[in-house]
């Protein structure tokens, strides 16, 4: 079959099955939980916090492998991590550019885990990546993992990353149009019983392409992170999970005021396409047994703020819509903490905030920590049981 179509339209030619449509798929089983629980791996130096306070957090493979195994033992549903193509030195300071590749990291994790969903962040428009490559690689990882592998689809927002591959940054909305072509072709390769040819506005072509084996449950899980109109439209048509940010500041009070309308907008966009989508948020959890201990921990992180890092974020130009205005809303101290929003307090207070996020329309929590190993252990011992008591986890 040959398909030729313009890049500007996001209207899919068919309704492709989601892994949620298969009751025995790992994703469908995860959806039985009242709130999805994920871990945002620190595969970049510095994790998520621009602070030099001593900690164990490490970007290397053994540390992140151990985190995933711990998360799986605690019953977490999924893990994923960012992907960046930064110049020498990264953003500067603690974010010095050292980072594992998300795609390869998740591929390696398929062989050492049993149940947890593994989502690779992939810039689908960068470099020589062809949908036929990714269709074959993805189907392979899907089989190795038993249907647990997925893609966090990234279009790229920093000019320096596009330039590293030898061309100018593609305009924001056009990136989503081209990415829609890429995903539609991926889905046809994953589901089609006949060879497939394609010619569109993108630089790649297919001629009688075919992929086997097919993915285990229709196709792998699809995720994207966005806050723009074009990104939400894309998510509504293709994604199973959309990773959103608070439209307001990262402090909890500001975020919880604006998140209900934002989450409702995203879900309504999907329903208008005859689909259901889940929202995922990235809270930075800072918690200790008492309020005094929690405040001391928080203050110590802030006191060691790495002032070199914020300048790096500003100099590496971004056209991402989700973070527009956040620099003006969030003070410098909050950059030392990190995360989309801050969830700070005793275990009981943390769970109260999680309950509020659920009521605000948030379907999943992709957690970050400052000192990942001990903080994840504390979460498992003290916070997770309270989440179960509150009806957030089974």
C-alpha positions in Angstrom: 0.0 0.0 0.0 1.2 3.5 -0.8 0.3 6.6 1.3 0.9 10.2 0.2 -0.4 13.0 2.3 0.4 16.5 3.5 2.3 17.1 6.7 0.0 19.8 8.0 -3.0 17.5 9.0 -3.0 15.6 12.3 -6.1 13.6 11.3 -5.1 9.9 11.5 -6.3 7.7 8.7 -7.3 4.9 11.0 -8.0 4.4 14.7 -5.0 2.3 15.9 -5.4 0.1 18.9 -3.9 1.3 22.2 -2.3 -1.2 24.6 -5.1 -0.1 26.9 -7.5 -1.9 24.6 -5.9 -5.3 25.6 -7.0 -6.2 29.1 -4.0 -8.4 29.8 -1.4 -5.8 28.6 1.0 -4.4 31.3 -0.4 -0.9 30.6 -4.0 -2.0 31.0 -3.1 -3.7 34.3 -1.4 -0.6 35.5 -4.5 1.4 34.8 -6.3 -0.6 37.4 -4.5 1.5 40.0 -6.4 4.6 41.1 -3.2 6.7 40.4 -0.3 5.6 38.2 3.0 5.7 40.0 6.2 6.4 38.1 9.8 7.3 38.7 11.7 9.9 36.7 15.2 8.5 36.5 18.2 10.8 37.1 20.2 9.6 34.1 21.7 13.1 33.8 24.3 14.5 36.1 22.6 16.6 38.8 19.3 14.7 38.6 16.6 17.3 38.7 18.0 19.7 41.3 20.5 22.6 40.8 22.1 22.1 44.2 25.5 21.0 45.4 24.3 19.6 48.7 26.1 16.2 49.0 23.9 13.3 47.9 24.1 9.8 46.3 22.2 10.7 43.1 24.3 9.5 40.1 23.7 9.5 36.4 25.5 6.2 35.8 24.0 2.8 34.8 24.4 0.8 38.1 22.7 3.5 40.2 19.8 3.9 37.8 19.4 0.2 37.4 19.2 -0.2 41.1 16.6 2.5 41.4 14.4 0.8 38.8 14.7 -2.5 40.6 13.7 -0.9 43.9 10.8 0.9 42.2 9.6 -2.3 40.7 9.8 -4.1 44.1 7.6 -1.3 45.5 5.0 -1.8 42.8 5.7 1.3 40.7 4.0 1.2 37.3 6.5 2.9 35.0 9.9 4.7 34.7 11.3 7.0 32.1 14.0 9.7 31.8 14.8 12.7 29.7 16.9 12.8 26.5 19.0 15.7 25.6 21.7 16.6 23.0 23.6 19.4 24.7 27.0 21.0 23.9 30.1 20.4 25.9 29.5 21.3 29.5 25.7 20.9 29.4 23.9 23.6 31.2 26.9 24.1 33.5 27.3 23.6 37.2 25.9 20.3 38.4 24.3 19.7 35.0 27.6 19.3 33.4 26.4 17.3 30.3 27.1 13.8 31.5 24.0 11.7 30.7 23.1 8.3 29.6 20.9 7.9 26.5 17.3 7.2 27.4 16.6 4.8 24.5 19.5 2.5 25.3 19.0 2.7 29.0 15.4 1.5 28.8 16.5 -1.2 26.2 19.0 -2.5 28.8 16.4 -2.4 31.5 14.0 -4.7 29.5 16.4 -7.6 30.3 16.7 -7.0 34.1 13.1 -6.2 35.0 9.9 -8.2 35.1 6.8 -6.1 35.5 7.5 -2.3 35.3 6.7 -0.3 32.1 9.9 1.2 30.5 9.5 4.3 28.4 12.3 5.6 26.2 12.4 9.3 25.5 13.3 9.7 21.8 13.7 12.8 19.6 12.0 11.4 16.5 13.0 14.3 14.2 16.7 14.4 15.0 19.4 13.1 12.7 19.1 10.1 10.5 16.4 8.3 12.6 14.0 6.6 10.2 10.5 5.3 11.3 11.4 1.9 9.8 14.4 1.7 12.2 12.3 2.6 15.2 9.4 0.3 14.2 11.8 -2.7 14.1 13.7 -1.7 17.2 10.5 -0.9 19.1 8.8 -4.2 18.2 12.0 -6.0 19.3 12.1 -4.3 22.7 8.3 -4.8 23.0 8.8 -8.6 22.6 11.9 -8.7 24.9 9.9 -6.9 27.6 6.6 -8.7 27.2 4.8 -5.6 26.0 6.3 -3.2 28.6 8.3 -0.9 26.4 7.1 2.5 25.2 8.1 5.9 23.7 8.0 9.3 25.1 7.8 11.2 21.8 9.9 14.4 21.8 10.0 16.9 18.9 13.0 19.0 20.3 12.7 22.6 21.6 16.3 23.8 22.0 18.0 25.4 18.9 21.4 24.1 19.9 20.2 20.5 19.7 18.9 20.9 16.1 22.1 22.7 15.2 24.2 19.8 16.5 22.6 17.7 13.8 23.5 20.3 11.1 20.3 22.2 10.5 18.2 25.0 11.8 15.5 24.5 14.4 12.2 23.5 12.8 9.3 25.9 13.7 7.3 24.7 16.7 4.0 23.7 15.2 5.6 22.2 12.1 7.6 19.9 14.4 4.3 18.4 15.6 3.0 18.0 12.0 6.1 16.1 11.0 6.0 14.1 14.2 2.4 13.1 13.4 3.6 11.7 10.0 6.3 9.8 11.8 3.9 8.3 14.4 1.2 7.4 11.8 3.9 5.5 9.7 5.1 3.8 12.9 1.6 2.6 13.7 1.1 1.3 10.1 4.3 -0.6 10.2 3.4 -2.1 13.6 -0.1 -3.2 12.5 -0.1 -3.7 8.8 -0.2 -7.1 7.2 1.1 -5.9 3.8 4.2 -4.0 2.7 3.8 -0.2 3.1 5.1 2.7 1.0 5.0 6.4 2.1 5.8 9.8 0.7 5.0 13.0 2.6 6.7 16.3 3.5 9.3 14.8 5.7 12.8 13.9 4.5 12.4 10.1 4.7 10.5 7.7 2.4 9.3 4.1 2.5 9.0 1.7 -0.4 7.3 -1.7 0.3 8.5 -1.5 3.9 7.4 -4.3 6.3 8.1 -5.1 10.0 7.8 -8.4 11.8 7.3 -9.4 14.5 4.4 -7.1 15.4 4.3 -5.6 18.9 2.7 -7.8 21.5 -0.4 -5.6 22.3 -1.2 -3.6 19.2 1.6 -1.1 19.6 3.9 0.2 22.4 2.8 2.8 24.9 2.9 6.3 23.5 3.7 9.3 25.7 4.4 13.0 25.0 5.1 16.1 27.1 3.4 19.3 26.1 1.6 22.5 27.0 1.0 24.1 23.6 -2.1 24.0 21.4 -0.2 21.9 18.7 1.2 19.5 21.3 -2.2 19.0 23.0 -3.8 18.3 19.6 -1.0 15.8 18.9 -1.5 14.1 22.2 -5.2 13.9 21.8 -4.8 12.0 18.6 -1.9 9.7 19.3 -0.8 9.5 23.0 -1.9 7.2 25.8 -0.4 9.4 28.4 0.4 13.1 28.3 3.1 14.6 30.6 1.9 18.0 31.7 3.4 20.8 33.7 1.7 23.3 36.1 0.7 26.4 34.1 1.6 28.4 37.2 4.5 28.4 39.6 6.0 25.2 41.0 4.9 25.8 44.6 1.9 23.6 45.4 -0.6 26.3 46.1 -0.1 28.0 42.8 -0.1 24.7 40.8 -3.2 23.2 42.4 -5.2 26.3 41.5 -4.6 26.1 37.8 -4.1 22.4 37.2 -7.8 21.3 37.2 -8.7 23.5 34.1 -5.5 22.5 32.3 -6.0 18.8 32.9 -9.6 19.0 31.9 -8.6 20.8 28.6 -6.2 18.0 27.7 -8.7 15.2 28.4 -11.5 16.9 26.5 -9.3 17.3 23.5 -8.8 13.5 23.4 -12.5 12.8 24.0 -13.3 15.0 20.9 -11.2 12.4 19.0 -13.0 9.5 20.5 -10.1 8.7 22.8 -9.2 8.7 26.5 -5.8 10.0 27.7 -4.2 10.0 31.1 -2.4 13.0 32.6 1.0 12.6 34.3 2.8 15.1 36.5 6.3 15.3 37.8 6.3 16.3 41.5 9.6 16.8 43.3 9.0 15.1 46.7 10.9 16.5 49.7 9.8 14.7 52.9 11.0 13.8 56.3 9.3 12.4 59.4 8.5 15.8 61.0 7.8 19.3 59.7 11.0 20.5 61.3 13.1 17.8 59.6 11.5 18.4 56.3 12.0 22.2 56.4 15.7 21.6 57.4 16.2 19.3 54.4 14.5 21.7 52.0 16.5 24.7 53.3 19.8 22.8 53.0 19.1 22.0 49.4 18.3 25.6 48.7 21.3 26.9 50.7 23.5 24.9 48.3 21.9 26.2 45.2 24.3 26.0 42.2 24.1 29.5 40.7 26.0 28.4 37.6 23.1 26.3 36.3 20.3 28.8 35.7 22.4 30.8 33.3 23.0 27.7 31.2 19.2 27.2 30.9 18.7 30.7 29.7 21.6 30.8 27.2 20.5 27.5 25.5 17.4 29.0 23.8 14.2 27.1 24.0 10.8 27.6 22.3 8.9 25.2 24.5 5.5 26.5 25.4 4.9 24.6 28.6 7.6 26.5 30.6 6.8 30.0 29.2 6.7 32.4 32.1 7.8 30.0 34.7 11.1 31.7 35.3 9.2 34.8 36.3 6.9 32.9 38.6 9.5 30.7 40.3 12.2 32.3 42.4 15.8 31.2 42.1 15.5 29.1 45.2 12.9 26.8 43.5 15.4 26.0 40.8 17.6 24.3 43.4 14.7 22.0 44.2 13.5 21.1 40.7 10.5 19.2 39.4 7.3 20.5 37.8 5.8 21.2 41.2 7.1 20.8 44.7 5.4 18.4 47.1 6.9 19.2 50.5 5.9 17.9 53.9 5.7 15.0 56.3 4.5 11.7 54.9 0.9 12.5 55.9 1.1 16.0 54.2 2.6 14.5 51.1 -0.3 12.1 50.7 -2.8 14.9 51.3 -1.2 16.8 48.4 -1.3 13.7 46.2 -5.0 13.3 47.0 -5.5 17.0 45.9 -3.7 16.3 42.6 -5.9 13.3 41.9 -9.0 15.5 42.5 -7.5 18.1 40.2 -7.5 15.6 37.3 -4.0 14.2 37.6 -4.0 10.5 36.7 -0.3 9.7 37.5 2.7 10.9 39.5 6.1 10.6 37.9 8.2 11.2 41.1 11.6 12.9 41.4 13.7 13.2 44.5 16.8 15.1 45.5 18.8 12.2 46.9 17.2 9.4 45.0 18.2 6.2 46.7 17.5 7.1 50.4 14.5 9.3 49.4 13.0 6.5 47.4 13.5 4.1 50.3 11.8 6.6 52.7 8.9 6.9 50.2 8.5 3.2 50.1 8.6 2.8 53.9 6.6 5.8 55.0 4.6 7.4 52.1 3.4 4.5 50.0 1.5 2.7 52.8 -0.3 6.0 53.5 -1.2 6.2 49.7 -2.8 2.8 50.0 -4.7 3.9 53.1 -5.9 7.0 51.2 -7.1 4.9 48.2 -4.5 6.1 45.8 -2.9 2.7 45.4 -4.2 -0.8 45.6 
